[in-house]
């Protein structure tokens, strides 16, 4: 499996790409090509073009959760498909894989922080696969579905409100999910923000893939000014799993990276990074 970072808060030095506070990865696994999240704007397209990566023939788009820094690029992807299909007879709709709550309305106070495109609009341009259960993309790569919340220290505070017609509730991001890849050295876990808890995600990946080995984790860990208990227990859990490589980025602050570095060699992440796993 090959992962190319198209969007991150950071860009690698001497690589002249655009960065923004969001996530988008271009993933190749065998003959399958997919996007994992699409960032906030059209930056993922601009960077893909600079890297000479075509997004015309991707098989699927996987959305980690419904916040706008992970879904905003869908508008530009749809626009691109409309323009591309107008110039050719090809009209193969890629799959769009996400949790069923991903495209619901999400607000903090009166500010919309969710996807601007909803199910009715998206199903015109994608084969929608909205699932709480895991979805296998290849024999080795899986969307983990709704993450079971098992520990007592993660995902304790809601982020805004979740709206479904007239029903409103605190948003604990039940739609937050991730990918797992079965490499020869153990599982590679790919996250967006880990609102459901990075430790909960690891446990889910182990259950779904029936493998206790964790080779690497890349993505956001949602450790932004975390309280002492959360940071301490997260570090203890990850250390106990003897993870070989950590690539924390996006929503992982410097304090958390420094604390994690006491037990791990932290790998740098930025737009332009390419990592491969066998």
C-alpha positions as CSV (number, residue, x, y, z in Angstrom):
1,X,0.0,0.0,0.0
2,X,1.2,3.5,-0.9
3,X,0.0,6.6,0.9
4,X,0.6,10.1,-0.6
5,X,-0.3,13.1,1.6
6,X,-2.3,15.6,-0.5
7,X,-3.5,17.8,2.4
8,X,-2.1,18.4,5.9
9,X,-1.6,21.4,8.1
10,X,2.1,21.3,7.2
11,X,4.1,20.9,4.0
12,X,7.5,19.3,3.8
13,X,10.4,21.6,3.4
14,X,11.6,22.3,-0.2
15,X,8.4,20.7,-1.5
16,X,6.3,23.6,-3.0
17,X,2.8,22.5,-2.2
18,X,-0.2,24.1,-0.5
19,X,-1.2,23.3,3.1
20,X,-4.4,23.9,5.0
21,X,-5.9,22.7,8.3
22,X,-7.4,19.5,6.9
23,X,-6.6,16.0,5.7
24,X,-6.5,14.2,2.4
25,X,-4.6,11.1,1.4
26,X,-4.3,9.4,-2.0
27,X,-4.0,5.7,-1.3
28,X,-3.1,2.9,-3.8
29,X,-3.5,-0.7,-2.7
30,X,-3.0,-3.1,-5.6
31,X,-5.1,-1.9,-8.5
32,X,-7.4,0.1,-6.2
33,X,-7.0,3.9,-5.9
34,X,-8.9,5.9,-3.4
35,X,-9.1,9.2,-1.6
36,X,-9.3,9.2,2.2
37,X,-10.9,12.6,3.1
38,X,-10.7,15.6,0.8
39,X,-9.6,18.5,2.9
40,X,-11.4,21.9,3.3
41,X,-11.0,23.4,-0.2
42,X,-9.6,22.5,-3.6
43,X,-6.0,22.3,-2.2
44,X,-6.0,18.5,-2.6
45,X,-6.6,18.9,-6.4
46,X,-3.9,21.5,-6.8
47,X,-1.4,19.3,-4.9
48,X,-2.4,16.2,-6.8
49,X,-1.9,18.0,-10.1
50,X,1.6,19.2,-9.0
51,X,2.4,15.6,-8.1
52,X,1.0,14.4,-11.4
53,X,-1.6,12.3,-9.7
54,X,-4.8,11.9,-11.6
55,X,-8.0,11.7,-9.7
56,X,-10.1,10.8,-12.7
57,X,-10.1,7.1,-12.2
58,X,-10.3,6.6,-8.4
59,X,-12.4,3.7,-7.3
60,X,-13.6,5.2,-4.0
61,X,-13.7,8.2,-1.7
62,X,-13.7,7.4,2.0
63,X,-14.7,10.1,4.5
64,X,-13.5,9.7,8.1
65,X,-16.2,12.0,9.6
66,X,-18.4,14.9,8.7
67,X,-16.5,18.0,9.6
68,X,-15.8,20.5,6.9
69,X,-12.0,20.2,7.0
70,X,-12.4,16.6,5.8
71,X,-15.5,17.0,3.5
72,X,-15.2,20.5,2.0
73,X,-13.3,19.3,-1.0
74,X,-16.2,17.2,-2.1
75,X,-17.7,20.3,-3.9
76,X,-14.6,20.6,-6.0
77,X,-14.5,16.8,-6.7
78,X,-18.1,16.9,-7.9
79,X,-17.4,20.0,-10.0
80,X,-14.4,18.2,-11.6
81,X,-16.5,15.1,-12.4
82,X,-19.3,17.2,-14.0
83,X,-16.7,18.9,-16.2
84,X,-14.9,15.7,-17.0
85,X,-18.1,13.8,-17.8
86,X,-19.3,16.6,-20.1
87,X,-16.1,16.1,-22.2
88,X,-16.3,12.3,-22.5
89,X,-18.8,9.5,-22.6
90,X,-17.3,7.9,-19.5
91,X,-19.5,8.2,-16.4
92,X,-18.3,5.7,-13.8
93,X,-19.4,6.9,-10.4
94,X,-16.8,6.1,-7.7
95,X,-18.1,4.8,-4.4
96,X,-18.4,7.2,-1.5
97,X,-17.9,5.3,1.8
98,X,-18.8,6.8,5.2
99,X,-20.8,6.4,8.4
100,X,-24.6,7.1,8.0
101,X,-24.4,10.2,10.2
102,X,-21.5,11.8,8.2
103,X,-23.5,14.2,6.1
104,X,-25.9,15.3,8.8
105,X,-25.9,19.0,10.0
106,X,-23.2,19.8,12.5
107,X,-23.0,23.2,14.3
108,X,-21.0,25.0,17.0
109,X,-23.3,27.7,18.2
110,X,-24.7,29.0,14.8
111,X,-21.6,28.1,12.8
112,X,-22.0,25.2,10.4
113,X,-18.9,22.9,10.7
114,X,-20.4,20.0,8.8
115,X,-20.4,18.9,5.1
116,X,-22.1,21.5,2.8
117,X,-23.1,18.7,0.4
118,X,-25.7,16.3,1.7
119,X,-26.8,12.8,0.8
120,X,-29.3,13.8,-1.9
121,X,-26.7,15.8,-3.7
122,X,-23.9,13.3,-3.3
123,X,-25.8,10.3,-4.6
124,X,-26.1,12.0,-8.0
125,X,-22.4,11.7,-8.4
126,X,-21.3,8.8,-6.2
127,X,-22.4,5.3,-5.3
128,X,-23.1,6.0,-1.7
129,X,-22.1,3.3,0.8
130,X,-23.2,4.6,4.2
131,X,-22.4,1.9,6.8
132,X,-22.0,1.5,10.5
133,X,-20.3,-1.8,9.9
134,X,-16.9,-2.4,8.4
135,X,-16.6,-2.2,4.6
136,X,-13.7,-4.1,3.0
137,X,-12.2,-2.1,0.1
138,X,-9.7,-4.8,-0.8
139,X,-8.6,-8.1,0.8
140,X,-6.2,-6.1,3.0
141,X,-7.8,-2.6,3.4
142,X,-10.9,-2.0,5.4
143,X,-13.1,0.9,6.5
144,X,-13.7,0.3,10.2
145,X,-17.3,1.5,10.5
146,X,-18.7,2.9,13.8
147,X,-15.9,2.8,16.4
148,X,-16.9,1.1,19.6
149,X,-16.2,3.5,22.6
150,X,-14.7,1.1,25.2
151,X,-12.4,3.1,27.4
152,X,-13.2,5.8,30.0
153,X,-10.8,8.5,29.0
154,X,-11.4,9.3,25.3
155,X,-14.3,11.1,23.6
156,X,-15.7,12.5,26.8
157,X,-16.5,16.0,25.5
158,X,-18.9,16.7,22.6
159,X,-18.0,19.0,19.8
160,X,-21.0,21.2,19.0
161,X,-24.4,19.8,18.1
162,X,-25.7,17.2,15.7
163,X,-28.9,18.0,13.9
164,X,-31.3,15.6,12.1
165,X,-34.4,17.4,11.0
166,X,-36.0,18.6,14.3
167,X,-33.8,16.4,16.5
168,X,-30.8,18.0,18.1
169,X,-28.2,16.3,20.4
170,X,-24.6,16.8,21.6
171,X,-22.3,15.6,18.9
172,X,-19.9,12.9,20.1
173,X,-18.9,12.2,16.5
174,X,-20.4,8.8,16.2
175,X,-19.6,9.0,12.5
176,X,-15.8,9.2,13.2
177,X,-14.0,6.2,11.7
178,X,-10.7,5.2,10.1
179,X,-9.0,2.7,7.8
180,X,-6.9,-0.3,8.6
181,X,-4.5,-2.1,6.3
182,X,-3.2,-5.7,6.9
183,X,0.5,-5.4,6.2
184,X,3.0,-8.2,6.6
185,X,4.3,-6.6,9.8
186,X,1.0,-5.9,11.4
187,X,-1.9,-3.3,11.0
188,X,-1.4,0.1,9.5
189,X,-4.1,2.4,10.8
190,X,-5.0,5.6,8.9
191,X,-7.0,8.2,10.7
192,X,-8.7,11.5,10.0
193,X,-9.1,13.2,13.4
194,X,-9.7,10.3,15.8
195,X,-12.6,12.0,17.5
196,X,-13.7,8.5,18.6
197,X,-10.4,8.1,20.3
198,X,-7.1,6.8,18.8
199,X,-7.0,4.0,21.4
200,X,-10.6,3.0,20.6
201,X,-9.7,3.0,16.9
202,X,-6.7,0.7,17.5
203,X,-8.9,-1.7,19.4
204,X,-11.5,-1.8,16.7
205,X,-8.9,-2.4,14.0
206,X,-7.6,-5.4,16.0
207,X,-11.0,-6.9,16.3
208,X,-12.0,-6.3,12.7
209,X,-8.7,-7.6,11.3
210,X,-8.1,-10.3,13.9
211,X,-4.5,-9.1,14.4
212,X,-2.9,-7.7,17.6
213,X,0.2,-6.3,15.9
214,X,0.2,-2.6,15.1
215,X,2.9,-1.7,12.5
216,X,2.0,2.0,12.1
217,X,-0.5,4.8,12.7
218,X,-0.7,7.8,10.4
219,X,-3.2,10.7,10.8
220,X,-4.8,13.0,13.4
221,X,-4.8,11.8,17.0
222,X,-7.2,14.6,18.2
223,X,-4.7,15.6,21.0
224,X,-5.2,19.3,21.1
225,X,-4.3,20.7,24.5
226,X,-5.4,17.4,26.0
227,X,-5.9,17.1,29.8
228,X,-3.3,15.2,31.7
229,X,-5.3,12.1,32.1
230,X,-6.1,11.8,28.4
231,X,-2.5,12.3,27.3
232,X,-1.0,10.1,30.0
233,X,-3.4,7.2,29.3
234,X,-3.1,7.5,25.5
235,X,0.7,7.4,25.7
236,X,0.5,4.4,28.1
237,X,-1.9,2.5,25.8
238,X,0.2,3.2,22.6
239,X,3.4,2.3,24.3
240,X,1.9,-1.0,25.6
241,X,1.0,-2.0,22.0
242,X,4.7,-1.7,20.9
243,X,3.8,0.2,17.8
244,X,6.6,0.4,15.3
245,X,6.0,3.8,13.7
246,X,3.9,6.8,14.6
247,X,3.0,9.6,12.1
248,X,0.8,11.9,14.3
249,X,-0.3,15.0,12.4
250,X,-3.2,17.4,11.6
251,X,-5.0,17.7,15.0
252,X,-2.0,16.6,17.2
253,X,-0.3,19.4,19.0
254,X,3.4,19.9,19.8
255,X,3.0,19.1,23.5
256,X,1.4,15.7,22.6
257,X,4.0,14.9,20.0
258,X,6.8,15.7,22.5
259,X,5.2,13.4,25.1
260,X,4.7,10.6,22.5
261,X,8.4,11.1,21.5
262,X,9.5,9.8,24.9
263,X,8.4,6.3,23.8
264,X,8.5,6.6,20.0
265,X,10.5,8.1,17.2
266,X,7.9,10.4,15.8
267,X,7.8,10.6,12.0
268,X,7.3,13.9,10.2
269,X,4.2,14.4,8.1
270,X,3.4,17.0,5.6
271,X,2.0,17.5,2.1
272,X,4.2,15.6,-0.3
273,X,5.1,12.7,2.0
274,X,4.9,9.3,0.5
275,X,5.0,6.1,2.7
276,X,4.7,2.5,1.6
277,X,3.8,-0.6,3.5
278,X,4.0,-4.2,2.3
